[in-house]
């Protein structure tokens, strides 16, 4: 049985992999808010246990078993978030830190019951994909709003889980499912101008906010071919949750859960 600290590290590696970020010592340390030396020690431990392939100065990648465990804890985290939001009445900005604590202690049976109770969902409150019980995930065909051209879109997911950012996005009515028209993007890192469906007044969104919102094209852009979901080079903010503080103290294709674990949307 792996420890909660190991699970946090594996989940971090999976997240960085999804972002196409190199899992270097410094990147992981920044993501988990721990010292570089702590990350180096953990990398060696995970490699010894067959969960990572690690080469100094080249970063680390998950092994088959490491990815399986990472997807398992990611599934737990996102199902718990959705349960807290839909059933327990938590705000979407409150669920992340609570799920960080619960994901390590609940049983597999509890997770399975949550999954069934919620109707086997495939998205968490932020629009992120929930792996199924076998470790498969729906292929994400969204694009980062910062890369989008003017046109009609629907918010697919929000990738920044910081409470103040989520509260701001909710205030702007740009939660998953929101439809809007992107009118223009100002040059030189200027704001994006958009109009939400049913409104006349425009909304102006800064570059950093747009970097953390992924969208699906609609209207005339719906049939345009885009590459599979790509990040916008997000700044990897430290998590600051109790789980990560604990880590610091501890010094269209259906593929199997080996690489990517993705399937096309139903």
Secondary structure as the mmCIF struct_conf table of DSSP 4:
data_model
#
loop_
_struct_conf.conf_type_id
_struct_conf.id
_struct_conf.beg_label_comp_id
_struct_conf.beg_label_asym_id
_struct_conf.beg_label_seq_id
_struct_conf.end_label_comp_id
_struct_conf.end_label_asym_id
_struct_conf.end_label_seq_id
HELX_RH_AL_P HELX_RH_AL_P1 UNK A 4 UNK A 18
TURN_TY1_P TURN_TY1_P1 UNK A 19 UNK A 20
HELX_RH_AL_P HELX_RH_AL_P2 UNK A 25 UNK A 32
TURN_TY1_P TURN_TY1_P2 UNK A 33 UNK A 33
HELX_RH_AL_P HELX_RH_AL_P3 UNK A 36 UNK A 48
TURN_TY1_P TURN_TY1_P3 UNK A 49 UNK A 50
BEND BEND1 UNK A 51 UNK A 51
STRN STRN1 UNK A 52 UNK A 55
TURN_TY1_P TURN_TY1_P4 UNK A 56 UNK A 58
STRN STRN2 UNK A 59 UNK A 62
HELX_RH_AL_P HELX_RH_AL_P4 UNK A 64 UNK A 86
TURN_TY1_P TURN_TY1_P5 UNK A 87 UNK A 87
BEND BEND2 UNK A 88 UNK A 88
TURN_TY1_P TURN_TY1_P6 UNK A 92 UNK A 94
HELX_RH_AL_P HELX_RH_AL_P5 UNK A 95 UNK A 102
TURN_TY1_P TURN_TY1_P7 UNK A 103 UNK A 105
BEND BEND3 UNK A 106 UNK A 106
HELX_RH_AL_P HELX_RH_AL_P6 UNK A 108 UNK A 117
TURN_TY1_P TURN_TY1_P8 UNK A 118 UNK A 119
BEND BEND4 UNK A 120 UNK A 120
BEND BEND5 UNK A 122 UNK A 122
STRN STRN3 UNK A 123 UNK A 123
TURN_TY1_P TURN_TY1_P9 UNK A 125 UNK A 126
BEND BEND6 UNK A 127 UNK A 127
HELX_LH_PP_P HELX_LH_PP_P1 UNK A 128 UNK A 128
STRN STRN4 UNK A 129 UNK A 129
HELX_LH_PP_P HELX_LH_PP_P2 UNK A 130 UNK A 131
TURN_TY1_P TURN_TY1_P10 UNK A 133 UNK A 134
BEND BEND7 UNK A 135 UNK A 135
STRN STRN5 UNK A 137 UNK A 138
STRN STRN6 UNK A 143 UNK A 144
HELX_RH_3T_P HELX_RH_3T_P1 UNK A 145 UNK A 147
HELX_LH_PP_P HELX_LH_PP_P3 UNK A 148 UNK A 149
BEND BEND8 UNK A 150 UNK A 150
STRN STRN7 UNK A 151 UNK A 158
HELX_RH_AL_P HELX_RH_AL_P7 UNK A 163 UNK A 171
TURN_TY1_P TURN_TY1_P11 UNK A 172 UNK A 173
BEND BEND9 UNK A 175 UNK A 175
TURN_TY1_P TURN_TY1_P12 UNK A 176 UNK A 177
STRN STRN8 UNK A 179 UNK A 185
TURN_TY1_P TURN_TY1_P13 UNK A 187 UNK A 189
STRN STRN9 UNK A 192 UNK A 196
TURN_TY1_P TURN_TY1_P14 UNK A 197 UNK A 198
BEND BEND10 UNK A 201 UNK A 201
STRN STRN10 UNK A 203 UNK A 205
HELX_RH_AL_P HELX_RH_AL_P8 UNK A 207 UNK A 211
TURN_TY1_P TURN_TY1_P15 UNK A 212 UNK A 212
STRN STRN11 UNK A 213 UNK A 218
HELX_RH_3T_P HELX_RH_3T_P2 UNK A 219 UNK A 221
TURN_TY1_P TURN_TY1_P16 UNK A 222 UNK A 223
BEND BEND11 UNK A 224 UNK A 224
BEND BEND12 UNK A 228 UNK A 228
BEND BEND13 UNK A 241 UNK A 241
HELX_RH_AL_P HELX_RH_AL_P9 UNK A 242 UNK A 249
TURN_TY1_P TURN_TY1_P17 UNK A 250 UNK A 250
TURN_TY1_P TURN_TY1_P18 UNK A 257 UNK A 260
STRN STRN12 UNK A 262 UNK A 263
#
